[in-house]
Amino acid sequence: MLHDKIFSLKELRERYKKIVNPNEQIDKNLTPLNRFALSITNKVGSMGFFLLILIWTVSWLGFNTLAPKDLRFDPFPAFVLWLFISNMIQIFLMPLIMIGQNLQANHSEIRAQSDFEINTKAEQEIETILMHLENQNQIILQILDKMSNAEEELKKRSQG
C-alpha cells in the first residue's frame, strides 16, 4: 500500500483543494492581447484560412496573367504588390501564431497539472475506500467466526 493511514472523507476534503476547471481559470486570466493572439492563431491555423489564401493567390496571379493587358494592375512578371502583401502577412502573422502557440502550450501544462492533482486525489480516495472495505471484510469474518462459534456452543449445550 502507498499510504499507511486511512483517511476519512472529511480529511480527504481538507487535504485536497476543490477541483477547478483549468480552462475556466485560464480564460479568466487572459489579457485582451492574449485573447487576440489566440483568436488569430485559431483562425489562421484553420483550413478555411488556408483555402482563402489559396483562392486569393490563384485569383491574383490568374487575373494579372490572363486578364486583358489594360486591366492588369500587377502584370506578369512583376507581381511586386502581391509579394509585398504576402510578406507583410507573414511578418505580422508569424509572431502572433508563435504567441498563440506559447499560450496554448501553457494552457496544456496547466491542464496536465490539474489532471495529475485529480488523479492523485482519486487514487487516495480509492485507496481509502479499499482499506475501509478490507476492514469491513475483516469485521464480517470476525462476526461470522463468532456466530459459528456461538452456533457450535449451542449445539454442544443442546446435545450435552
FIROKE-76642 format. One line per 3 residues: their letters; for each residue x negated, y negated, z negated of N, C-alpha, C. Coordinates in pm, 1 decimal. Each point is the difference from the previous one (the first is absolute). Layout:
// FIROKE-76642
a	X/Y/Z/X/Y/Z/X/Y/Z  ...
END
This chain:
// FIROKE-76642
mlh	-83.3/119.2/0.0/83.3/-119.2/0.0/-87.8/-125.6/0.0  46.3/-100.8/73.5/-77.1/-124.1/8.0/10.8/-83.2/-127.9  114.6/9.3/-66.2/22.7/-83.2/-117.6/39.0/89.9/-117.3
dki	-56.9/-27.6/-115.8/29.8/80.8/-117.1/122.3/-49.8/-74.5  34.2/-125.3/16.5/110.8/-59.6/-74.6/128.2/8.3/81.0  107.5/31.7/-68.9/131.7/-0.7/62.9/61.0/-137.1/-25.4
fsl	40.1/-66.9/107.3/55.9/-134.4/-11.7/151.4/6.7/2.6  60.7/-80.2/-85.3/145.9/-13.3/5.6/35.2/-93.5/114.8  127.5/-2.4/36.0/45.2/-88.0/107.4/-29.2/-145.6/-34.8
kel	21.2/-36.7/-124.6/-27.2/-137.7/-43.4/-148.9/-33.3/16.1  -87.1/93.9/-39.2/-144.0/-22.3/13.2/-41.3/-12.2/146.1  61.2/81.5/86.7/-29.9/-8.9/142.8/39.4/-135.4/55.5
rer	117.0/-48.5/-40.3/45.7/-130.7/49.1/-90.0/-112.4/-49.2  -50.0/12.0/-122.4/-89.7/-103.0/-53.2/-138.4/8.5/64.4  -41.0/120.7/32.8/-135.0/20.5/53.1/-14.4/-52.3/142.7
ykk	103.4/15.0/79.7/-6.7/-39.7/140.2/91.0/-118.6/25.2  -51.3/-92.9/80.3/81.0/-116.2/34.1/111.8/41.1/96.1  100.7/-81.3/6.4/112.5/26.2/87.8/-46.5/2.5/145.5
ivn	53.6/91.9/77.4/-37.5/13.1/140.6/59.8/-116.5/77.7  -86.0/-66.6/76.0/44.8/-111.7/83.7/-27.1/33.7/145.6  76.4/-59.3/86.6/-17.9/20.6/143.0/-115.3/-88.4/47.4
pne	-111.2/61.0/45.0/-114.7/-82.8/41.4/31.9/-86.9/120.9  91.8/44.2/85.9/36.9/-80.4/116.6/64.4/-131.6/-43.6  86.6/8.0/-100.9/64.9/-122.8/-49.3/-101.9/-91.3/-66.7
qid	-92.2/57.6/-76.9/-102.1/-78.7/-68.0/-87.8/-74.0/100.7  -40.8/69.5/105.1/-86.8/-61.4/100.5/75.6/-108.1/75.9  123.1/29.8/40.0/78.9/-99.5/72.7/20.2/-125.9/-83.6
knl	18.3/17.4/-129.5/22.3/-114.1/-88.6/-125.2/-87.4/-12.3  -118.2/61.5/11.0/-125.2/-73.1/-21.0/-64.9/-51.5/128.4  61.3/23.2/115.0/-58.0/-47.2/126.4/18.0/-151.3/14.9
tpl	-105.7/-64.9/45.7/9.7/-142.8/28.8/66.2/-16.8/136.9  51.3/-119.0/30.4/59.6/-21.5/132.8/-98.2/29.3/114.5  -128.6/-35.7/-17.9/-98.6/29.1/104.6/-20.3/149.9/18.3
nrf	-0.6/73.9/-110.4/-13.5/145.2/10.5/122.8/62.0/67.1  118.3/-53.1/-32.1/122.3/48.5/65.8/-7.6/-24.9/151.4  -50.4/-118.3/37.1/-14.2/-33.5/141.3/-98.1/95.9/68.0
als	-113.8/26.0/-64.8/-100.2/91.0/57.5/57.1/140.7/16.2  73.2/48.3/-99.7/62.3/132.7/11.5/104.1/4.1/110.5  75.9/-108.6/12.6/101.1/-6.7/105.6/-65.4/7.9/137.4
itn	-105.9/-77.6/18.7/-72.5/2.8/128.0/-57.7/139.7/24.8  -61.6/58.5/-102.5/-59.4/133.2/14.2/105.9/102.0/39.9  114.7/-5.9/-64.5/106.2/96.4/31.2/56.1/-19.3/140.8
kvg	13.2/-125.9/42.8/55.8/-25.6/133.3/-101.8/29.0/110.3  -124.3/-44.1/-20.2/-102.7/19.2/101.9/-36.3/147.9/11.9  8.9/71.1/-108.6/-33.0/142.0/1.8/115.3/87.8/44.7
smg	86.8/-50.1/84.9/115.4/78.9/44.9/-7.1/23.3/150.7  71.1/101.9/44.4/5.6/28.4/143.7/73.8/-111.8/73.7  95.4/-62.8/-64.6/71.7/-110.6/62.6/-93.6/-113.2/38.4
ffl	-90.2/-35.5/-90.9/-96.0/-105.5/28.7/-93.5/42.7/112.1  -46.9/125.0/-4.4/-87.2/51.1/105.4/69.8/-9.0/136.2  126.0/42.0/6.4/73.7/-5.3/127.0/20.6/-144.4/45.8
lil	25.3/-90.4/-94.5/16.7/-141.5/33.8/-127.9/-54.9/63.5  -114.1/27.7/-61.3/-128.2/-46.8/54.4/-28.0/65.5/135.5  29.3/128.1/12.7/-21.8/70.3/126.3/85.5/-61.1/112.0
iwt	128.3/-21.1/-28.8/90.2/-58.1/100.3/-45.0/-142.1/35.0  -36.4/-78.7/-101.3/-46.3/-136.5/22.9/-124.5/-1.0/88.3  -95.7/87.5/-30.6/-125.1/5.3/77.1/26.0/41.3/144.4
vsw	78.6/104.9/18.3/30.8/47.0/135.6/75.8/-108.1/77.8  93.7/-68.0/-66.5/76.0/-106.7/67.0/-92.4/-115.6/38.6  -84.5/-42.8/-93.2/-91.9/-110.5/24.3/-92.5/31.4/117.5
lgf	-64.3/116.0/-9.5/-95.0/36.9/105.6/72.2/26.0/132.3  115.0/65.8/-8.6/76.5/28.7/122.0/47.0/-126.6/69.5  54.6/-93.2/-76.3/49.1/-124.5/58.1/-114.5/-78.2/63.5
ntl	-111.6/-10.4/-73.4/-111.9/-78.7/50.3/-79.7/70.1/110.0  31.5/125.6/24.8/-63.7/73.3/109.3/93.5/12.3/120.1  129.2/21.7/-23.8/93.7/32.6/107.2/94.5/-114.5/40.4
apk	14.3/-101.2/-81.7/92.5/-110.3/30.9/-56.1/-83.1/116.6  87.6/-76.6/64.0/-50.6/-89.5/105.4/-107.5/-92.3/-57.1  -100.6/-29.0/81.0/-117.7/-74.9/-47.2/35.7/-134.8/-63.8
dlr	102.1/-68.2/51.4/33.0/-131.3/-56.5/71.3/11.2/-135.0  52.2/117.7/-39.0/64.8/19.8/-130.4/-94.0/54.3/-106.4  -114.4/50.7/39.4/-94.9/57.3/-96.9/-61.7/-112.0/-82.9
fdp	8.9/12.5/-131.6/-58.3/-101.5/-87.0/-136.7/41.7/-53.5  -36.3/126.4/14.1/-130.5/49.5/-42.9/-43.1/105.9/101.3  -30.4/-43.2/124.4/-21.0/95.9/108.7/-125.1/86.3/-17.1
fpa	7.0/117.6/62.1/-112.0/93.7/0.6/-120.2/-66.8/65.5  -117.3/13.6/-47.4/-49.9/78.5/-112.8/-15.7/-81.6/-128.4  53.8/-117.2/-9.4/-25.7/-87.7/-114.1/53.2/58.8/-130.9
fvl	128.0/10.4/-14.1/64.9/49.4/-121.6/-59.5/-61.4/-126.7  -49.3/-120.5/14.3/-67.6/-64.6/-112.9/97.9/-25.6/-114.4  118.1/-47.2/31.5/97.9/-28.1/-105.3/38.0/128.3/-73.4
wlf	21.3/107.0/75.4/36.3/127.0/-63.6/-113.1/50.2/-90.2  -122.8/-10.1/43.5/-111.4/42.1/-84.3/-7.4/-84.8/-127.0  23.4/-129.9/15.1/-0.8/-87.9/-116.1/109.5/40.3/-98.9
isn	120.4/21.3/50.6/113.0/37.3/-87.3/-26.2/134.8/-66.5  -47.8/98.5/75.4/-24.2/131.9/-60.0/-110.2/-6.5/-105.7  -101.6/-81.9/24.2/-105.2/-15.1/-101.1/52.8/-68.5/-124.9
miq	86.6/-98.8/17.1/58.7/-68.5/-115.4/85.8/97.9/-81.0  77.1/83.6/69.3/81.9/100.0/-70.3/-90.4/89.9/-83.7  -108.3/47.5/59.3/-92.1/87.9/-73.1/-63.9/-71.7/-118.0
ifl	-44.0/-122.1/22.0/-67.8/-74.9/-105.8/92.0/-22.5/-119.7  127.4/-28.6/25.9/92.6/-26.9/-109.7/56.9/127.0/-62.3  23.0/103.0/78.8/64.3/119.8/-53.0/-95.0/91.0/-77.2
mpl	-122.9/10.2/41.5/-90.5/93.9/-66.3/-16.9/-28.5/-149.6  -27.0/-124.4/-40.7/-9.8/-24.0/-145.2/131.4/27.1/-72.7  111.7/-36.8/62.5/129.6/26.2/-63.8/24.3/149.6/-15.4
imi	-33.9/76.7/100.6/17.4/145.1/-7.3/-89.5/58.2/-109.0  -122.3/-47.3/-7.2/-91.1/50.9/-102.5/48.7/-35.9/-140.4  51.1/-119.9/-17.6/55.2/-40.4/-130.1/117.1/89.4/-35.6
gqn	88.7/21.2/97.3/115.4/87.0/-23.3/-41.5/142.1/-34.6  -100.4/51.5/68.4/-47.6/135.1/-30.0/-60.3/7.4/-139.8  -71.8/-103.1/-39.7/-54.8/-3.3/-135.8/111.4/-1.4/-104.1
lqa	103.5/-79.6/25.5/113.6/-4.0/-93.0/69.6/135.4/-6.7  15.9/64.5/116.4/63.4/131.5/1.7/-86.7/103.3/-71.6  -131.7/-10.3/12.4/-89.5/92.3/-70.4/11.7/-20.1/-151.1
nhs	5.5/-125.9/-44.2/19.4/-27.6/-143.0/132.3/56.4/-48.4  102.6/-15.3/80.8/131.9/52.9/-32.2/-8.1/151.5/-17.3  -71.0/66.6/89.7/-14.4/145.7/-6.9/-72.3/42.3/-127.5
eir	-102.5/-75.0/-39.1/-73.0/32.8/-122.0/90.4/-13.7/-122.3  82.8/-103.0/-2.4/90.5/-19.8/-113.9/103.8/112.2/-4.3  52.3/39.2/117.5/95.7/111.9/4.0/-66.0/129.4/-47.0
aqs	-126.1/22.4/40.6/-70.6/120.8/-42.1/-19.4/1.0/-151.7  -34.9/-114.3/-57.2/-16.0/-9.3/-145.0/132.9/26.6/-70.3  107.3/-55.2/53.7/132.8/23.1/-56.6/36.5/148.2/8.0
dfe	-27.9/63.3/112.8/25.9/143.8/14.6/-79.2/80.1/-103.1  -126.2/-37.6/-19.9/-82.8/69.0/-98.3/59.9/-12.2/-140.0  42.3/-121.9/-36.8/58.2/-21.5/-133.4/127.6/80.9/-17.4
int	84.1/2.6/102.8/124.5/76.7/-7.1/-30.0/149.0/-11.2  -96.4/48.0/78.1/-36.5/141.5/-6.3/-57.1/37.0/-136.8  -80.2/-89.0/-57.0/-55.9/24.5/-133.2/111.3/7.2/-103.5
kae	94.0/-93.0/10.4/111.9/-1.0/-93.2/85.2/126.1/16.6  25.9/38.1/123.8/79.7/120.0/26.0/-70.8/124.4/-52.3  -131.8/5.4/18.0/-76.4/114.6/-50.4/13.6/10.2/-151.5
qei	-12.7/-111.9/-68.4/10.7/-0.8/-145.8/140.6/42.2/-43.7  101.1/-50.6/68.5/137.9/35.6/-34.4/25.1/148.6/23.4  -48.1/51.0/111.9/19.0/142.3/30.8/-71.9/86.4/-102.3
eti	-122.2/-39.5/-33.8/-75.3/76.1/-99.1/70.7/-1.9/-134.7  54.8/-113.9/-37.4/73.1/-10.0/-126.1/123.3/90.1/2.5  72.0/-1.5/110.8/118.6/86.8/13.3/-40.1/146.6/-9.3
lmh	-108.9/37.4/68.2/-45.8/139.2/-4.7/-40.9/40.4/-141.8  -65.5/-91.7/-71.5/-37.6/30.5/-138.4/123.1/17.5/-87.3  100.5/-85.4/19.7/125.5/13.6/-76.1/66.9/132.5/33.7
len	1.3/37.7/126.1/60.3/127.9/39.0/-76.8/117.5/-61.1  -132.1/-9.3/-1.1/-81.3/105.6/-60.7/29.8/11.7/-148.3  11.9/-114.2/-69.0/35.2/0.5/-142.7/138.9/58.8/-21.5
qnq	93.3/-36.6/88.2/135.5/54.8/-11.5/-1.0/150.8/21.3  -79.5/47.7/95.6/-10.8/144.2/22.9/-52.8/71.4/-124.3  -101.9/-58.3/-62.6/-55.7/60.5/-121.0/104.4/3.8/-111.2
iil	74.1/-109.3/-13.6/104.6/-4.1/-104.0/108.8/103.5/29.7  41.0/8.8/127.3/102.3/98.3/37.5/-49.9/141.7/-26.6  -125.8/28.6/31.6/-55.7/132.9/-26.3/-5.5/28.5/-149.8
qil	-32.5/-101.2/-79.7/-0.3/17.0/-145.6/141.3/28.4/-51.2  96.8/-74.0/54.0/140.0/22.0/-40.8/44.2/140.0/38.6  -32.7/42.6/123.4/36.7/134.8/44.5/-68.1/106.5/-86.3
dkm	-125.3/-24.1/-34.5/-72.6/93.7/-85.6/66.3/8.9/-137.5  36.4/-115.3/-56.8/68.1/-1.3/-130.4/134.8/69.6/8.9  72.1/-24.2/111.4/130.8/65.3/17.5/-18.4/151.3/12.0
sna	-102.2/40.8/71.4/-27.1/142.8/15.6/-35.9/62.4/-134.7  -84.2/-70.2/-74.8/-36.3/50.1/-134.2/122.0/5.5/-90.1  84.1/-103.4/8.1/120.9/-2.2/-82.6/93.4/114.2/40.2
eee	9.9/27.3/129.4/85.8/108.3/48.6/-52.9/135.4/-48.4  -131.4/18.7/5.1/-60.2/124.1/-49.2/22.5/14.8/-149.6  -11.3/-109.2/-71.7/23.9/0.1/-144.4/144.1/38.6/-30.7
lkk	92.9/-53.3/79.8/142.1/35.4/-19.1/24.2/147.6/28.0  -63.1/53.8/103.0/14.2/143.3/33.3/-54.4/86.8/-114.2  -115.2/-41.0/-54.2/-58.4/77.3/-109.9/90.6/-1.2/-120.5
rsq	58.8/-115.3/-28.4/88.0/-12.5/-115.9/128.3/81.0/19.6  51.1/-4.6/124.9/124.4/73.1/25.0/-23.9/151.8/2.5  -117.6/43.9/30.8/-30.6/142.5/4.0/-45.7/50.3/-135.8
g	-56.0/-81.2/-76.4/-61.8/46.2/-123.3/69.9/-35.9/-120.4
END
